Amino acid sequence: MNSRERMLTALNNGRPDHLPCQVHGWMAYYLNHYLGGMDWYEANEELGFDHAIYVSPTYCYDDKDLANWRVERVDLGAEASGNHCWKETIATPKGTLHQAGDYSEITGWETEPLVKGERDFELWNEFLPMPVSADLSQLHATREKLDDRGILRSHPFSAGQGSPWQSFCILTGTQEAIMMALDLPDFVHHALDCILQKTLKVTEMWEGTPADMVETGGGAGSCTVISPKMFREFCVPYDRKQHEALHAVGVKVVYHLCGGVMQMLDLVAENGADGLETMTPPSMGGDCNLREASRRVGGRLFFIGGFDQNAGFENGTPERARQLVYECFEATKDHAGYIIAPSDHFFHGDPANLRAFGDACRECCY
């Protein structure tokens, strides 16, 4: 099998010739500091990985809509820690919104969420510019460049990431979103539906996409963040509609829970997703028992992830990386289509450990 056939077999919950592998997106920090500035394709080739390339559509907007959403961003410079700070003001015809954040060479984060309450959400909902068309040309170019070396992944159009609940948490802050869900459930359902409707409208523009898979969900739906009861109320109904729309344009759906998953397995199997990632183990702050998850829902969901990148890449050895690959393979081989991957991003680690990871995957034959 070539890499594309191998990965698509796993996405169809089948068994390929050997264990396919990917990373959950290459971080620029790692590429620059450990791989001499390689791009994603070069890194995958160098280390013997299957290719999973992430490209989403670009969108075109009406100038009138952009004029009603005037963004002023101010760089506040660096703190003593070296982190850079910024603040942003968004002017609309009916009021202003504010947000702020920090970033480092490794990553960025928000320190002030955009939406602080119902009034802010209504401003966001009324004036956020919506695409009038989607440009799929970069996806088609990537699909051609990939050829038979792997799969093309995309992200949905959403307010923040993945699915309505995750996007709402990004807009408001996760703790604040949970408190609003408890105290103002009607408002939260209204907000989730507004976010969903925007996503559904734009997803119709994806007709003809060459993407193989799209990533929905988000860590805010993990059972280390919310309860199964909250997940059933505030995630499942909206996820189902979003997944139906994505299936209608021909893409597989992998549901992303980068935290606890064991109490959510059956709920994800019910929400219309085809697969589940990142299968984060307890050593990485999740709760995934990969063997038990495979036994319980492996017949209904494929899996991506499960590899402890701290133990195997960042603090590991080639021998330890190989051992962890074999453990993941043995846990899933009887029940689930599986693409092994680090359970989240990584920023450090001897490339020899990554090369051993790729070598071990080719040895794990079905």
N, C-alpha and C positions, 0 to 999 in steps of 0.2 A: 504494500500500500504506500502511496505517497502521503505527505503530511495532511493535505486537505481531506483525502479519503479517510484517513485515520481519525481526524478530529470530527468530521461529520458523522462518522459511524458512532462515536461516543455521544454526540448530540442527539442521535436517534436512539439512544439507549442500547446500542449494540456493543459488540466486542471486536475491536480492531486487531491488527496483527500484534501490536505491542502497545504499551501504555503511552498515550500522548501526553505532552507536557507544554505548558506555557508559563509566562509570568503574568501577574495582574497589572500589566502596563509597566513599561520601563520608566524609571524615574531619571530625569536629567542629571540629578546629583550623582547617581551611581554610574551612569554612562560616562560622565565627564571625569569623575575621580578614580574610577576603577577600570574603565574600558577605553580610555584614550579618546573619548568623544565619539564613539561609534553611534550610528543611528539604530533604530529598532531592528531593522532587517539585518544589519551587520552583526549586532549582538546575538540575535537568534542563530545566525549561521555559525558564528564563532564558537558558540557554546553547545550547539547541537539541539536546539529547541525547535518545536513546531511553532509556526508563526500565528499569533493572534494579534491582529492590527486593529486599533481602535480609531475609527473615523466616523464622524457624524455629519449630517447635511449642514450646509451653510444656508442662511435664510435671508430673504429680501424683505424690506420694510417700507411702508409708506412714509414719505417725509412729513406728512401732517401728524402722524402718530408719534414720530420721533420728536417733533417740536413740542408735544405735550408731555415729554419725559426727558427733561433736560438734566443731564448728569454732570455735576462738577466734582471732580476728584482732586484732593489735595494730598500730596506726599508730605508727611510730617517729619521725615528724616529718620535717622537711626537712633535707637536707645543705647545705653551703655552696654546692654547685652549683645548688641549687634543686630537685633531685630529691627526691621523697618516698620513704621506705622503710617497709616493712611486714614483719611475720613472722606466721606462722600455725602453730598447733598443732591437729592433728586427733586426738581421743581416740577409740579403739575399745575394745571389750571385751578385746582381746588385746594392746594396745600403742598407742603414739602415732606419728604421722607429723609431719614438720616441713617447711615450705617458707618461702621468703622472696623478696622482690622489691622493685623500685623502680618509680616511675612519674613521668612529667613531664606537662606540658600536652599534649605531642604523642603520647606512647605509653607503654606499660608493658613490663616485662621481668622475668624471674625471675633471681635471683642464687643461689638454692639450690633444686634440684629436689626434688620430693616423694618420689620413690623413689630410694633409694641402693643397693639390692641386692635379692636374692631375698626376704628376709624382709619388707621394706617392700612389695614387690609383692604378696605373698600377703595382707598386711593390706588393702591397697587392693582387691584382687580380692574378698576375702570380705565387706568391709563397706561398700564404696561403695554408697550408696543407688541403687537402680534404679527407674525410673518404673513406676508401676502403670497409668498411662494417659497419653495425649497429648491436649492441647487444641489443635485446629486452627482455633479461632475467629478468631484474629488473622490467620491466613493467608487465610481466606475473606474477611474484611473488607478485607484488602489487595488481594486479587484483584478484588473489586468496585470498590474505589477506583481501581485501575490502569486498569480497563476495557481500551481498545484502545491504551494508551500504552506498553506494554512487557511485560516478563516478570517473574515472581516466582521468586526463587532462595532455596534453603534450604541449611543445613548439617546433616550427619548427627549423630546422637547418638554421640559418641565421647569418649574420655578426654581428648583434647586438641584435635585438629584433623584432620578429613578422613578418614584411613584408619589402620589399625592401626600401621603403621610410624611414621608421623608422630606419632601419639598416644603411642607408646612413647618416642619421642625427647623429647617434651615432658615426660613423666613422669620420665624419668631424666636428661635432658641428651643432646644429639646425640652428642658425642664419647664419652660413657659408653656410649650405646646401641651405637655402632659397635664399641667394644672388647668389649662383652658378646656381640655377634653373632659376633665372631671367636673369643672364648675360651669362651663358654657358649652355643653355638648352640641346644642343646636347650631351655635355659631361655627363650631369646628366642622360639623358636617357640611354646612354651607360653604365654608372655605375649601374643604376638600373637593367638593363638587365643582366649585369654580376652577380650581387648579386642574381637575380632571378634564373639564370641558375644553380648556385651552389645549391640553395635550391631545385630546381626541381630534380637535380641529386640525392641528398641525400634522398629526399622524396620517391623515388622509392625503397629505402632500407627499408622503413617502412612496406612493404607488410607483413600482418599478425599481425600488432600491435593490442594489446587489448585496446588501448586508446579509450575513448569515444569521446573526443573532443580535439581540438588544438586551441591555442590562437594566432591570427595574429594581424596585425595592430600595433598600438602604439600611444602614446599621441602626437607625432609630426604630426599626421594627423588630429588632432582636429581642429575645426573651431576657437578656441582661439589661434591657431598657424598659420595655413595657410588658404587660401581662398578656397571656393568650386571649383573655376576655377583651382587652382593649384592641388587640390585633384583629380579632374577629369583627369588632364593631367599626374600627377606624381605618383598617387596611383592606380586608378581604373584599368588601363590595366594590371599592374603587379600583383595586387591583384587577378584579375580574373583567371589568369593562375596558380597562386599558389593555389588558392582555388580549382580549378579543379583537381590539382594533389593530394591534401589532401583528397578530396572526393573519388578519385580513390582508395585510400588505406583504405577507410571505416570510416573516422572520421568526425564528425561534426566540423564546424568552427565557433568560436565566434570572432568577430572583436572588438579589444580593442581600445577605444578612451577615455582616462582618462582626458578629458577636455571638450570643447564645442562640442556638437553633433547635435544640432537642425538643422543646415544648411547642415549637412551631412547625414541625415536620409535616404533620397531617394537614395543617392549615395552608401551608404553601402548596401541597399537593392538590388542595381544593380550589386554589385561587386562579388556576388556569396556566400557571407557569410550566415550562417544559423541564426546567432544571433549577438547581440551587447551588449557590456559592456563598461564602468562601470556606465553609466547613471548618471554622476556626477551632483549634484544639484548646483544651484547658491551659496548656502552657503558654498560649498566646492571649489569654483573657476570654476565650469563648468557652463553650461547653461541649463541643462536638465529639461524640463517640462515633467515629467513621464507620466502624463495623456495624454498630447498632442502627445507625441511620440508614445504611445500605440495606440491612435486613428489613427495616420497617417500610421504607418508601422507595427503595432502589428500583422497583418495578414500575414506578410512576414518574420518577424524576432522575435525570442525570445529575452528576455532581462535578463541580470544578473547585479545586482548592485542596485544603486539608494538610498541606505541608507546613511545618513549623519553620519559618524562615529565620527566626532568631537562633534556634538550635542548629539548623542545617546550613545556613548561609552566613549570618552575621557573626555568630560565635562558634561555628562548627569546624569540622574537618571534612575532607572528602569521604572518609570512611563513615562519619556520622550522617552526612547527606545521603549516601547510598543506603544506609540502614533505614532511614526515615522513608525513602522512596519505596523500599520493599514492604515496609509496614503498611503504608497507604494502599499499595497494590493488593496485598493480601486481604485487607479489610473490605475492599470493594469488588473484587474480581468476580464474585459469584452472583451479584445482585444488581449492580448499577453500571450504566455507562459512565465513564470517568475520565476526566482530564486532570491530571495532577498539576497543582500550581501552588506557589506560596499563598498563604491565607490572607495576605494583604501586601502592601508595598514594602519594599526594603531599600535601604540606603547605604549599607555597608556589607562587606564580606569578600573574602578571597575568591576571585574568579575560578580558582581550582575547585572550590566547593560547588559552584554552579555547573562546572563542566562534569563533575562526578554525578550530579543530579541528572543531567541529560544522558550520560552514559548508562546510568542505572535504569532509566526509563526504557531504553532500547533493549535492555536485558529482560524486562518484565513482559514476557510473551503470554498471550492468552491461548 
